[in-house]
Amino acid sequence: MENLHKLYRKFKDASLEELRARLAKFAKVRNLDQYHSLRNLLLALLVDVCGLDLGQTALSKIVKNTQKYPILD
């Protein structure tokens, strides 16, 4: 786990272009690019790093948007 934190600190200031390139390389060398888009890989990594419950987060956002944007008759 400490190695992961060192790696995070090393790349925490990466530009979006560098992040895109690294994710593309990550997917390509593992032959994942045929199954996952860069967007999906990024979301999966963020969810993992942040410890989010993606399902619960999405449901909460739906409820919030339902209140924010009610159906108008």
C-alpha positions in Angstrom: 0.0 0.0 0.0 2.9 2.4 0.7 4.1 1.9 -2.8 0.7 3.0 -4.1 0.9 6.2 -2.0 4.4 6.9 -3.3 3.2 6.5 -6.8 0.2 8.7 -6.1 2.4 11.5 -4.7 4.7 11.2 -7.7 1.8 11.7 -10.2 -0.7 13.8 -8.2 0.1 16.9 -10.3 -0.2 15.1 -13.7 -1.9 17.0 -16.4 -5.1 15.7 -18.0 -3.2 14.9 -21.2 -0.7 12.9 -19.2 -3.4 11.1 -17.3 -5.2 10.3 -20.6 -1.9 9.0 -22.1 -1.1 6.8 -19.0 -4.6 5.4 -18.9 -4.4 4.6 -22.6 -1.1 2.8 -22.1 -2.4 1.0 -19.1 -5.4 -0.3 -21.1 -3.3 -1.2 -24.2 -0.6 -3.2 -22.5 -3.2 -5.2 -20.7 -5.4 -5.6 -23.8 -8.2 -3.9 -21.9 -8.8 -1.2 -24.6 -11.1 -3.6 -26.4 -13.4 -3.8 -23.4 -13.1 -0.4 -21.6 -13.1 3.2 -22.7 -10.6 5.6 -21.1 -13.6 7.3 -19.4 -14.7 4.0 -17.8 -11.2 3.2 -16.6 -10.8 6.6 -15.1 -14.1 6.4 -13.3 -13.2 2.9 -12.0 -9.9 4.2 -10.7 -11.5 7.2 -9.1 -14.1 5.1 -7.4 -11.5 2.7 -6.1 -9.2 5.5 -4.8 -12.0 7.5 -3.2 -13.7 4.5 -1.8 -17.0 5.6 -3.2 -20.1 3.4 -3.4 -20.9 4.3 -7.0 -24.4 2.9 -6.9 -25.4 4.9 -3.8 -23.8 8.0 -5.2 -25.7 7.7 -8.4 -29.0 7.1 -6.6 -28.4 10.1 -4.3 -27.7 12.2 -7.4 -31.0 11.0 -9.1 -33.0 12.0 -5.9 -31.3 15.4 -5.8 -32.0 16.1 -9.5 -35.6 14.9 -9.1 -36.1 17.6 -6.5 -34.1 20.2 -8.4 -35.8 19.5 -11.8 -39.4 18.6 -11.0 -41.8 17.4 -13.9 -43.8 20.4 -15.1 -47.3 19.8 -16.2 
